[in-house]
Amino acid sequence: MCGKDVTSGQEPPSTMSFVEYNDFIQDGDVAIVYLGHDSLMPVKVQQGAQTQTRFGAIRHSTDLIGQRYGSKVTCSKGGWVQVLHPTPELWTVCLPHRTQILYTTDIATITMMLELKPGSVVCESGTGSGSLSHAILRTIAPTGHLHTVEFHQQRAEKVAEEFKEHRVDHLVTVRNQDVCKDGFGVSGVADAVFLDIPSPWEAVRHAKAALKRHAPRSAAAARASDPTSGARPCERVFVHQDLDVRLADEAESLSGVSVTTGTCSMSGQVRRSLESQSRAELSVNSQEPEDSVQLLCCESHSSLSRSAGESALGSSRPPAVIAVEIGLETRGRGPVGGRLCSFSPCIEQVQKTCQALADQGFEEISPLEVLLRVHDVRNIYLPLPDFGPDSGPDSCAPTEPDSKQQAQNHASVTLKTTTPPREIPGHTGYLTFATKPRT
């Protein structure tokens, strides 16, 4: 089957979308009408249109357009509904089903295990109804991109139309082709690949080709790792937030701002400063006057500050730990490989997929199943025991108890308890994760 791009790739005007919030309902928006706890309905807002509900009609021109999202709307029969801003989670529970879909429990696991973030490039096969696609788009926006492949032509055209209505079509490319034969249409660009097809083992080689490739190691890096070359191998240095200000003076890009991934050069002065730190262990290539430094922030909100009051020991926050990778190996490092996930309902599919992943040299192959355990939480009331009146040498003759004492005798304590279910129904499928090998 010849692949065909279904999306236009043009960026929509700045308005409501599934990845950007807008306060007010506008003509052309897709709103979610909340009818009840288990009843949601997507509505395409159009001037002059009406939507019928069990509470009566909703007039778009007067009841929706110009109103704030989250407003309570009174219907023609006197009942009321609430109009919500669309999100991937709400869309999952109210979208029109063209296929079986993934729900929030599996979607959250996939997003975490594939290490998706803004700017990620993702390849997806088996677009279906677009439930997972919307969650991926929200995660990788605004600079990422999704390449999704759907074998069925009508489903591909329909989901491309929905992406355009939801104003996320500039973030996604929909292709109508067979991924097992034709692949994803891209090569060496993806940070993550997701497979939801009947025979994922047939698409593993195409997934490997779509993932980013490692650049070949530089001569200096190879020399550093060679035990016969005399150069010491690179190590990792962990420096706390109360790093000497001389490092901040040397690396001006890190001074007073949040630490993000970046590179700088470290001279001999900073090297000596780091060597004086009790927690730092430095590996220096004696053949180079300056070593390349790559800084990876373990906490995005952390920053290096000149203020003594924000030292690691004096701050209420835990000290930010910065991983400093020393060595020429960081120079010229190309794009790295990524993660793969395959969704399969049957364990036999998982076995074949794991074998194909192993044959292609994938690492960290890990199948798992995610089940939602619902606990029955309730309050119980236990009466306090009545041990009778105190007895002793000073106790007087028994008398009739007063009303206050009777109330104490009937007192009880409230406890919150939970009962786990004996069985956990709701198997959806197995998730198999793997990492592209370093080549």
DRENDO-1510 file (C-alpha; in Angstrom, 1 decimal, always signed):
<recs>
REC; n; res; u; v; w
REC; 1; MET; +0.0; +0.0; +0.0 .
REC; 2; CYS; +1.3; +3.4; -1.0 .
REC; 3; GLY; +1.6; +5.8; +2.0 .
REC; 4; LYS; -0.4; +9.0; +1.9 .
REC; 5; ASP; -0.2; +12.0; +4.1 .
REC; 6; VAL; -3.7; +13.1; +5.2 .
REC; 7; THR; -2.9; +16.2; +7.2 .
REC; 8; SER; -2.0; +19.6; +5.9 .
REC; 9; GLY; +0.7; +20.5; +8.5 .
REC; 10; GLN; -0.4; +24.2; +8.6 .
REC; 11; GLU; -0.5; +25.9; +12.0 .
REC; 12; PRO; -4.0; +27.0; +13.1 .
REC; 13; PRO; -4.9; +30.4; +14.4 .
REC; 14; SER; -4.3; +31.1; +18.1 .
REC; 15; THR; -7.5; +30.0; +19.8 .
REC; 16; MET; -8.9; +27.0; +21.8 .
REC; 17; SER; -7.2; +23.7; +21.3 .
REC; 18; PHE; -6.6; +20.5; +23.1 .
REC; 19; VAL; -3.1; +21.7; +24.1 .
REC; 20; GLU; -3.9; +25.3; +24.9 .
REC; 21; TYR; -6.6; +26.7; +27.3 .
REC; 22; ASN; -9.0; +29.4; +26.3 .
REC; 23; ASP; -11.3; +31.1; +28.9 .
REC; 24; PHE; -14.3; +31.7; +26.7 .
REC; 25; ILE; -16.3; +29.5; +24.3 .
REC; 26; GLN; -16.0; +30.6; +20.7 .
REC; 27; ASP; -17.7; +29.7; +17.5 .
REC; 28; GLY; -16.0; +26.5; +16.1 .
REC; 29; ASP; -14.8; +25.2; +19.4 .
REC; 30; VAL; -15.3; +21.6; +20.5 .
REC; 31; ALA; -16.8; +21.7; +24.0 .
REC; 32; ILE; -17.5; +18.9; +26.5 .
REC; 33; VAL; -21.1; +19.0; +27.9 .
REC; 34; TYR; -21.2; +17.4; +31.3 .
REC; 35; LEU; -24.6; +15.7; +31.8 .
REC; 36; GLY; -23.7; +13.6; +34.8 .
REC; 37; HIS; -21.0; +11.6; +36.4 .
REC; 38; ASP; -21.0; +8.9; +33.7 .
REC; 39; SER; -22.5; +11.0; +30.9 .
REC; 40; LEU; -20.3; +13.4; +28.8 .
REC; 41; MET; -21.0; +14.6; +25.3 .
REC; 42; PRO; -18.7; +16.4; +22.8 .
REC; 43; VAL; -20.4; +19.3; +21.0 .
REC; 44; LYS; -19.1; +21.3; +18.0 .
REC; 45; VAL; -20.1; +24.9; +18.8 .
REC; 46; GLN; -21.7; +26.6; +15.8 .
REC; 47; GLN; -23.6; +29.9; +15.5 .
REC; 48; GLY; -27.3; +29.2; +15.3 .
REC; 49; ALA; -27.1; +25.5; +16.1 .
REC; 50; GLN; -28.9; +23.6; +18.9 .
REC; 51; THR; -28.0; +20.5; +20.8 .
REC; 52; GLN; -30.7; +18.3; +22.4 .
REC; 53; THR; -30.1; +16.7; +25.8 .
REC; 54; ARG; -32.4; +15.0; +28.3 .
REC; 55; PHE; -32.6; +18.3; +30.2 .
REC; 56; GLY; -33.7; +20.2; +27.1 .
REC; 57; ALA; -32.1; +22.0; +24.2 .
REC; 58; ILE; -28.9; +24.0; +24.3 .
REC; 59; ARG; -28.8; +27.0; +22.0 .
REC; 60; HIS; -25.3; +27.6; +20.9 .
REC; 61; SER; -25.7; +31.3; +20.1 .
REC; 62; THR; -27.1; +32.4; +23.4 .
REC; 63; ASP; -26.1; +29.6; +25.8 .
REC; 64; LEU; -22.6; +28.7; +24.8 .
REC; 65; ILE; -20.8; +31.3; +22.6 .
REC; 66; GLY; -19.2; +34.0; +24.9 .
REC; 67; GLN; -19.7; +32.0; +28.1 .
REC; 68; ARG; -16.8; +30.9; +30.2 .
REC; 69; TYR; -15.7; +27.3; +30.2 .
REC; 70; GLY; -17.0; +25.6; +33.3 .
REC; 71; SER; -20.2; +27.7; +33.3 .
REC; 72; LYS; -23.6; +26.2; +34.3 .
REC; 73; VAL; -26.0; +26.4; +31.3 .
REC; 74; THR; -29.8; +26.2; +31.8 .
REC; 75; CYS; -31.5; +24.1; +29.1 .
REC; 76; SER; -35.0; +24.7; +27.6 .
REC; 77; LYS; -36.7; +22.2; +30.0 .
REC; 78; GLY; -35.3; +23.9; +33.1 .
REC; 79; GLY; -32.5; +21.4; +33.7 .
REC; 80; TRP; -28.8; +22.4; +33.6 .
REC; 81; VAL; -25.5; +21.2; +32.4 .
REC; 82; GLN; -21.9; +22.3; +32.6 .
REC; 83; VAL; -19.7; +23.1; +29.6 .
REC; 84; LEU; -16.1; +22.0; +30.1 .
REC; 85; HIS; -12.9; +22.8; +28.2 .
REC; 86; PRO; -11.8; +19.7; +26.3 .
REC; 87; THR; -8.8; +17.7; +27.6 .
REC; 88; PRO; -7.4; +14.4; +26.4 .
REC; 89; GLU; -8.8; +12.7; +29.5 .
REC; 90; LEU; -12.3; +14.0; +28.9 .
REC; 91; TRP; -12.0; +13.2; +25.2 .
REC; 92; THR; -11.1; +9.6; +26.1 .
REC; 93; VAL; -14.3; +9.0; +27.9 .
REC; 94; CYS; -16.6; +10.6; +25.3 .
REC; 95; LEU; -15.0; +10.2; +21.9 .
REC; 96; PRO; -16.9; +8.4; +19.1 .
REC; 97; HIS; -15.5; +4.8; +19.1 .
REC; 98; ARG; -14.3; +3.6; +15.8 .
REC; 99; THR; -12.0; +1.0; +17.4 .
REC; 100; GLN; -11.3; -0.2; +20.9 .
REC; 101; ILE; -9.3; +2.5; +22.7 .
REC; 102; LEU; -6.8; +2.9; +25.5 .
REC; 103; TYR; -7.9; +4.5; +28.7 .
REC; 104; THR; -6.2; +6.8; +31.2 .
REC; 105; THR; -4.6; +4.1; +33.3 .
REC; 106; ASP; -2.6; +2.6; +30.3 .
REC; 107; ILE; -2.1; +6.1; +28.7 .
REC; 108; ALA; -0.4; +7.4; +31.9 .
REC; 109; THR; +1.9; +4.4; +32.1 .
REC; 110; ILE; +2.8; +4.7; +28.4 .
REC; 111; THR; +3.5; +8.4; +28.7 .
REC; 112; MET; +5.8; +7.9; +31.7 .
REC; 113; MET; +7.6; +4.8; +30.4 .
REC; 114; LEU; +8.3; +6.3; +27.0 .
REC; 115; GLU; +9.8; +9.3; +28.8 .
REC; 116; LEU; +7.7; +11.8; +26.7 .
REC; 117; LYS; +8.2; +15.5; +27.2 .
REC; 118; PRO; +7.7; +18.8; +25.3 .
REC; 119; GLY; +9.7; +18.6; +22.1 .
REC; 120; SER; +9.6; +14.8; +21.8 .
REC; 121; VAL; +9.1; +13.2; +18.4 .
REC; 122; VAL; +6.9; +10.1; +18.5 .
REC; 123; CYS; +5.9; +7.5; +16.0 .
REC; 124; GLU; +2.6; +5.7; +16.5 .
REC; 125; SER; +1.0; +2.9; +14.6 .
REC; 126; GLY; -2.6; +2.0; +15.0 .
REC; 127; THR; -4.2; +5.5; +15.4 .
REC; 128; GLY; -7.7; +4.1; +15.7 .
REC; 129; SER; -10.0; +6.5; +17.5 .
REC; 130; GLY; -7.2; +8.8; +18.6 .
REC; 131; SER; -7.5; +8.4; +22.3 .
REC; 132; LEU; -3.7; +7.9; +22.9 .
REC; 133; SER; -2.8; +10.3; +20.1 .
REC; 134; HIS; -4.5; +13.3; +21.9 .
REC; 135; ALA; -2.6; +12.5; +25.1 .
REC; 136; ILE; +0.7; +12.3; +23.3 .
REC; 137; LEU; +0.1; +15.6; +21.5 .
REC; 138; ARG; -0.7; +17.4; +24.8 .
REC; 139; THR; +2.5; +16.0; +26.3 .
REC; 140; ILE; +4.9; +16.8; +23.4 .
REC; 141; ALA; +3.4; +20.3; +22.6 .
REC; 142; PRO; +4.4; +22.9; +21.6 .
REC; 143; THR; +7.6; +21.9; +19.8 .
REC; 144; GLY; +7.2; +18.1; +19.4 .
REC; 145; HIS; +5.6; +16.1; +16.6 .
REC; 146; LEU; +3.6; +12.9; +16.2 .
REC; 147; HIS; +3.9; +10.7; +13.2 .
REC; 148; THR; +0.9; +8.4; +13.3 .
REC; 149; VAL; +0.1; +5.6; +10.9 .
REC; 150; GLU; -3.4; +4.1; +10.3 .
REC; 151; PHE; -4.0; +1.1; +7.9 .
REC; 152; HIS; -7.7; +1.8; +7.4 .
REC; 153; GLN; -8.2; +4.7; +5.0 .
REC; 154; GLN; -11.6; +6.0; +6.4 .
REC; 155; ARG; -10.3; +5.9; +10.0 .
REC; 156; ALA; -7.2; +7.8; +8.9 .
REC; 157; GLU; -9.2; +10.5; +7.2 .
REC; 158; LYS; -11.6; +10.8; +10.1 .
REC; 159; VAL; -8.9; +11.1; +12.8 .
REC; 160; ALA; -7.1; +13.7; +10.6 .
REC; 161; GLU; -10.4; +15.7; +10.4 .
REC; 162; GLU; -10.7; +15.5; +14.2 .
REC; 163; PHE; -7.1; +16.7; +14.7 .
REC; 164; LYS; -8.0; +19.7; +12.5 .
REC; 165; GLU; -11.2; +20.5; +14.5 .
REC; 166; HIS; -9.2; +20.2; +17.7 .
REC; 167; ARG; -6.6; +22.5; +16.3 .
REC; 168; VAL; -3.6; +20.2; +16.9 .
REC; 169; ASP; -3.1; +19.3; +13.2 .
REC; 170; HIS; +0.1; +21.3; +13.1 .
REC; 171; LEU; +1.6; +18.9; +15.6 .
REC; 172; VAL; +0.7; +15.6; +13.8 .
REC; 173; THR; +1.2; +13.9; +10.5 .
REC; 174; VAL; -1.3; +11.2; +9.7 .
REC; 175; ARG; -0.3; +8.5; +7.1 .
REC; 176; ASN; -2.5; +5.9; +5.6 .
REC; 177; GLN; -0.2; +2.9; +5.0 .
REC; 178; ASP; +0.8; -0.5; +6.3 .
REC; 179; VAL; +3.5; +0.0; +8.9 .
REC; 180; CYS; +4.5; -3.7; +8.7 .
REC; 181; LYS; +5.4; -3.2; +5.0 .
REC; 182; ASP; +6.1; +0.5; +4.5 .
REC; 183; GLY; +7.2; +1.6; +8.0 .
REC; 184; PHE; +6.5; +5.0; +9.5 .
REC; 185; GLY; +7.6; +7.1; +6.6 .
REC; 186; VAL; +10.5; +8.6; +8.6 .
REC; 187; SER; +13.9; +7.4; +9.7 .
REC; 188; GLY; +16.2; +8.3; +12.6 .
REC; 189; VAL; +14.0; +11.0; +14.0 .
REC; 190; ALA; +11.8; +9.5; +16.8 .
REC; 191; ASP; +12.4; +9.6; +20.5 .
REC; 192; ALA; +9.7; +7.0; +21.1 .
REC; 193; VAL; +7.7; +4.5; +19.1 .
REC; 194; PHE; +4.3; +3.1; +20.1 .
REC; 195; LEU; +2.8; +0.0; +18.4 .
REC; 196; ASP; -0.9; -1.0; +18.7 .
REC; 197; ILE; -1.3; -3.5; +15.8 .
REC; 198; PRO; -2.2; -7.2; +15.6 .
REC; 199; SER; +1.3; -8.3; +14.7 .
REC; 200; PRO; +3.8; -5.8; +16.3 .
REC; 201; TRP; +6.7; -8.2; +15.8 .
REC; 202; GLU; +6.5; -7.6; +12.1 .
REC; 203; ALA; +7.0; -3.8; +12.7 .
REC; 204; VAL; +9.9; -4.0; +15.1 .
REC; 205; ARG; +12.6; -3.5; +12.4 .
REC; 206; HIS; +10.7; -0.4; +11.1 .
REC; 207; ALA; +10.4; +1.0; +14.7 .
REC; 208; LYS; +14.2; +0.5; +15.1 .
REC; 209; ALA; +14.8; +2.4; +11.9 .
REC; 210; ALA; +12.5; +5.3; +13.0 .
REC; 211; LEU; +14.2; +5.8; +16.3 .
REC; 212; LYS; +17.1; +8.2; +16.6 .
REC; 213; ARG; +20.6; +6.8; +16.0 .
REC; 214; HIS; +23.7; +7.2; +18.1 .
REC; 215; ALA; +26.5; +9.1; +16.6 .
REC; 216; PRO; +29.8; +7.3; +16.3 .
REC; 217; ARG; +32.2; +7.9; +19.1 .
REC; 218; SER; +34.9; +10.5; +18.7 .
REC; 219; ALA; +38.5; +9.6; +18.6 .
REC; 220; ALA; +39.1; +11.3; +21.9 .
REC; 221; ALA; +36.3; +9.4; +23.5 .
REC; 222; ALA; +37.7; +6.1; +22.2 .
REC; 223; ARG; +41.1; +7.1; +23.5 .
REC; 224; ALA; +39.7; +7.9; +26.9 .
REC; 225; SER; +38.0; +4.5; +27.2 .
REC; 226; ASP; +41.1; +2.6; +26.0 .
REC; 227; PRO; +43.0; +1.3; +29.0 .
REC; 228; THR; +46.3; +1.2; +27.0 .
REC; 229; SER; +46.1; +4.8; +26.0 .
REC; 230; GLY; +47.0; +6.3; +29.3 .
REC; 231; ALA; +43.9; +8.4; +29.5 .
REC; 232; ARG; +41.6; +8.0; +32.4 .
REC; 233; PRO; +37.9; +7.1; +31.6 .
REC; 234; CYS; +35.2; +9.7; +32.2 .
REC; 235; GLU; +33.4; +9.7; +35.5 .
REC; 236; ARG; +30.4; +11.5; +36.8 .
REC; 237; VAL; +30.7; +14.3; +39.4 .
REC; 238; PHE; +27.8; +15.2; +41.7 .
REC; 239; VAL; +27.9; +18.7; +43.0 .
REC; 240; HIS; +25.4; +20.0; +45.6 .
REC; 241; GLN; +23.6; +23.3; +45.4 .
REC; 242; ASP; +26.1; +25.0; +47.7 .
REC; 243; LEU; +28.7; +24.9; +45.0 .
REC; 244; ASP; +31.5; +27.4; +45.3 .
REC; 245; VAL; +30.7; +30.7; +43.7 .
REC; 246; ARG; +33.9; +30.4; +41.6 .
REC; 247; LEU; +32.1; +27.8; +39.5 .
REC; 248; ALA; +29.3; +30.2; +38.9 .
REC; 249; ASP; +31.8; +32.9; +38.0 .
REC; 250; GLU; +33.4; +30.6; +35.5 .
REC; 251; ALA; +30.2; +29.3; +34.0 .
REC; 252; GLU; +28.2; +32.6; +33.6 .
REC; 253; SER; +25.3; +30.8; +31.9 .
REC; 254; LEU; +24.6; +29.0; +35.1 .
REC; 255; SER; +24.7; +31.9; +37.5 .
REC; 256; GLY; +21.3; +33.0; +39.0 .
REC; 257; VAL; +19.1; +31.1; +36.6 .
REC; 258; SER; +17.5; +27.7; +36.6 .
REC; 259; VAL; +19.9; +25.0; +35.5 .
REC; 260; THR; +19.0; +23.3; +32.3 .
REC; 261; THR; +20.8; +21.0; +29.9 .
REC; 262; GLY; +23.7; +22.8; +28.4 .
REC; 263; THR; +27.4; +22.8; +27.8 .
REC; 264; CYS; +30.3; +25.0; +28.9 .
REC; 265; SER; +34.1; +24.8; +29.3 .
REC; 266; MET; +35.9; +24.3; +32.6 .
REC; 267; SER; +39.3; +25.7; +33.1 .
REC; 268; GLY; +42.0; +24.8; +35.6 .
REC; 269; GLN; +40.7; +27.2; +38.2 .
REC; 270; VAL; +37.2; +25.6; +38.3 .
REC; 271; ARG; +38.8; +22.2; +38.2 .
REC; 272; ARG; +40.8; +23.0; +41.3 .
REC; 273; SER; +37.6; +24.4; +42.9 .
REC; 274; LEU; +35.7; +21.2; +42.2 .
REC; 275; GLU; +38.6; +19.1; +43.5 .
REC; 276; SER; +38.3; +20.9; +46.8 .
REC; 277; GLN; +34.7; +19.9; +47.2 .
REC; 278; SER; +34.3; +16.9; +49.5 .
REC; 279; ARG; +31.6; +15.4; +47.3 .
REC; 280; ALA; +33.3; +15.8; +44.0 .
REC; 281; GLU; +35.5; +13.3; +42.3 .
REC; 282; LEU; +37.1; +14.6; +39.1 .
REC; 283; SER; +38.5; +12.6; +36.2 .
REC; 284; VAL; +40.8; +14.8; +34.1 .
REC; 285; ASN; +42.2; +14.0; +30.7 .
REC; 286; SER; +45.8; +15.3; +31.0 .
REC; 287; GLN; +46.2; +15.7; +27.3 .
REC; 288; GLU; +43.5; +18.5; +27.1 .
REC; 289; PRO; +43.7; +21.9; +28.8 .
REC; 290; GLU; +39.9; +22.2; +29.0 .
REC; 291; ASP; +37.3; +19.5; +29.5 .
REC; 292; SER; +33.9; +19.6; +28.1 .
REC; 293; VAL; +31.1; +19.7; +30.7 .
REC; 294; GLN; +27.5; +18.7; +30.3 .
REC; 295; LEU; +25.2; +19.7; +33.1 .
REC; 296; LEU; +22.0; +17.8; +33.7 .
REC; 297; CYS; +19.6; +19.3; +36.2 .
REC; 298; CYS; +17.9; +16.7; +38.4 .
REC; 299; GLU; +15.3; +19.2; +39.6 .
REC; 300; SER; +14.1; +21.7; +37.1 .
REC; 301; HIS; +13.2; +24.3; +39.7 .
REC; 302; SER; +16.7; +24.4; +41.2 .
REC; 303; SER; +19.2; +27.1; +40.5 .
REC; 304; LEU; +22.7; +28.2; +41.4 .
REC; 305; SER; +22.6; +31.3; +43.5 .
REC; 306; ARG; +25.2; +33.6; +44.9 .
REC; 307; SER; +23.1; +34.1; +48.0 .
REC; 308; ALA; +24.6; +32.4; +51.0 .
REC; 309; GLY; +21.1; +32.0; +52.4 .
REC; 310; GLU; +20.2; +29.6; +49.7 .
REC; 311; SER; +23.0; +27.1; +50.4 .
REC; 312; ALA; +22.1; +23.5; +50.5 .
REC; 313; LEU; +22.4; +23.3; +54.3 .
REC; 314; GLY; +20.4; +26.5; +55.0 .
REC; 315; SER; +17.6; +26.0; +52.5 .
REC; 316; SER; +14.3; +24.2; +53.3 .
REC; 317; ARG; +14.4; +22.6; +49.9 .
REC; 318; PRO; +16.4; +19.5; +49.4 .
REC; 319; PRO; +19.8; +20.4; +47.7 .
REC; 320; ALA; +19.7; +20.1; +44.0 .
REC; 321; VAL; +22.1; +17.6; +42.7 .
REC; 322; ILE; +23.7; +18.4; +39.4 .
REC; 323; ALA; +25.3; +15.6; +37.4 .
REC; 324; VAL; +28.4; +17.0; +35.7 .
REC; 325; GLU; +29.8; +14.7; +33.1 .
REC; 326; ILE; +33.5; +15.4; +32.4 .
REC; 327; GLY; +35.3; +14.4; +29.3 .
REC; 328; LEU; +35.7; +14.9; +25.6 .
REC; 329; GLU; +33.1; +12.2; +24.9 .
REC; 330; THR; +30.4; +14.9; +25.3 .
REC; 331; ARG; +31.8; +16.8; +22.3 .
REC; 332; GLY; +30.0; +16.1; +19.0 .
REC; 333; ARG; +27.6; +13.6; +20.6 .
REC; 334; GLY; +24.8; +13.0; +18.2 .
REC; 335; PRO; +21.1; +12.1; +18.8 .
REC; 336; VAL; +20.5; +9.1; +21.0 .
REC; 337; GLY; +18.1; +6.2; +20.6 .
REC; 338; GLY; +14.8; +6.1; +22.3 .
REC; 339; ARG; +12.1; +3.9; +23.8 .
REC; 340; LEU; +9.5; +1.5; +22.3 .
REC; 341; CYS; +6.2; +0.4; +23.6 .
REC; 342; SER; +3.9; -2.3; +22.2 .
REC; 343; PHE; +0.3; -2.9; +23.3 .
REC; 344; SER; -1.1; -6.4; +22.8 .
REC; 345; PRO; -4.2; -8.1; +24.3 .
REC; 346; CYS; -2.8; -11.7; +24.2 .
REC; 347; ILE; +0.2; -13.1; +25.9 .
REC; 348; GLU; +1.2; -15.0; +22.7 .
REC; 349; GLN; +1.6; -11.7; +21.0 .
REC; 350; VAL; +3.8; -10.5; +23.8 .
REC; 351; GLN; +6.0; -13.6; +23.4 .
REC; 352; LYS; +6.5; -13.1; +19.7 .
REC; 353; THR; +7.2; -9.3; +20.2 .
REC; 354; CYS; +9.8; -9.9; +22.9 .
REC; 355; GLN; +11.6; -12.4; +20.7 .
REC; 356; ALA; +11.6; -9.9; +17.8 .
REC; 357; LEU; +12.9; -7.2; +20.1 .
REC; 358; ALA; +15.7; -9.4; +21.3 .
REC; 359; ASP; +16.6; -10.4; +17.7 .
REC; 360; GLN; +16.9; -6.7; +16.9 .
REC; 361; GLY; +19.2; -6.1; +19.8 .
REC; 362; PHE; +16.8; -4.1; +22.0 .
REC; 363; GLU; +17.6; -3.7; +25.7 .
REC; 364; GLU; +15.6; -3.5; +28.9 .
REC; 365; ILE; +12.7; -5.6; +27.4 .
REC; 366; SER; +9.9; -5.4; +30.1 .
REC; 367; PRO; +6.3; -6.6; +29.6 .
REC; 368; LEU; +3.8; -5.5; +32.2 .
REC; 369; GLU; +0.1; -5.2; +32.9 .
REC; 370; VAL; -1.6; -2.3; +34.6 .
REC; 371; LEU; -4.8; -3.0; +36.5 .
REC; 372; LEU; -6.8; -0.4; +38.4 .
REC; 373; ARG; -7.6; -1.6; +42.0 .
REC; 374; VAL; -10.7; +0.2; +43.3 .
REC; 375; HIS; -10.9; +0.2; +47.1 .
REC; 376; ASP; -14.3; +0.3; +48.9 .
REC; 377; VAL; -13.8; +3.1; +51.4 .
REC; 378; ARG; -16.4; +3.6; +54.1 .
REC; 379; ASN; -16.8; +4.9; +57.6 .
REC; 380; ILE; -17.6; +2.5; +60.5 .
REC; 381; TYR; -18.7; +3.3; +64.0 .
REC; 382; LEU; -17.4; +1.3; +67.0 .
REC; 383; PRO; -18.9; +1.8; +70.4 .
REC; 384; LEU; -16.6; +2.6; +73.3 .
REC; 385; PRO; -16.6; -0.2; +75.9 .
REC; 386; ASP; -18.2; +0.5; +79.2 .
REC; 387; PHE; -16.0; -0.9; +82.0 .
REC; 388; GLY; -18.4; +0.2; +84.8 .
REC; 389; PRO; -17.7; +2.6; +87.7 .
REC; 390; ASP; -14.3; +2.9; +89.2 .
REC; 391; SER; -13.8; +0.7; +92.4 .
REC; 392; GLY; -11.5; +1.5; +95.2 .
REC; 393; PRO; -11.2; +2.4; +98.9 .
REC; 394; ASP; -12.5; +5.9; +98.3 .
REC; 395; SER; -15.4; +4.9; +96.1 .
REC; 396; CYS; -18.8; +5.8; +97.5 .
REC; 397; ALA; -22.0; +3.8; +97.3 .
REC; 398; PRO; -23.5; +3.3; +93.8 .
REC; 399; THR; -25.9; +6.0; +92.7 .
REC; 400; GLU; -28.1; +6.5; +89.7 .
REC; 401; PRO; -26.0; +7.7; +86.7 .
REC; 402; ASP; -26.8; +11.1; +85.4 .
REC; 403; SER; -27.6; +12.0; +81.8 .
REC; 404; LYS; -24.0; +13.0; +81.0 .
REC; 405; GLN; -22.6; +9.7; +82.2 .
REC; 406; GLN; -25.2; +7.8; +80.1 .
REC; 407; ALA; -24.1; +9.7; +77.0 .
REC; 408; GLN; -20.5; +8.8; +77.6 .
REC; 409; ASN; -21.5; +5.1; +78.0 .
REC; 410; HIS; -23.1; +5.2; +74.5 .
REC; 411; ALA; -20.2; +7.1; +72.9 .
REC; 412; SER; -18.6; +5.6; +69.7 .
REC; 413; VAL; -15.5; +6.2; +67.6 .
REC; 414; THR; -15.5; +6.7; +63.9 .
REC; 415; LEU; -13.0; +4.8; +61.8 .
REC; 416; LYS; -12.3; +5.0; +58.0 .
REC; 417; THR; -11.7; +1.5; +56.5 .
REC; 418; THR; -11.1; +0.1; +53.1 .
REC; 419; THR; -11.6; -3.3; +51.6 .
REC; 420; PRO; -9.5; -4.4; +48.6 .
REC; 421; PRO; -11.3; -6.4; +45.9 .
REC; 422; ARG; -10.8; -10.1; +45.8 .
REC; 423; GLU; -10.6; -10.1; +42.1 .
REC; 424; ILE; -9.5; -7.3; +39.7 .
REC; 425; PRO; -11.5; -7.4; +36.5 .
REC; 426; GLY; -10.8; -5.2; +33.5 .
REC; 427; HIS; -7.8; -6.7; +31.6 .
REC; 428; THR; -7.1; -4.5; +28.6 .
REC; 429; GLY; -3.8; -5.7; +27.4 .
REC; 430; TYR; -0.1; -6.1; +28.1 .
REC; 431; LEU; +2.4; -3.2; +27.6 .
REC; 432; THR; +5.9; -4.3; +26.4 .
REC; 433; PHE; +8.6; -1.7; +26.8 .
REC; 434; ALA; +12.2; -1.8; +25.4 .
REC; 435; THR; +15.1; +0.5; +24.7 .
REC; 436; LYS; +16.9; +0.9; +21.4 .
REC; 437; PRO; +20.4; -0.5; +21.7 .
REC; 438; ARG; +23.4; +1.9; +21.8 .
REC; 439; THR; +25.3; +1.4; +18.5 .
</recs>
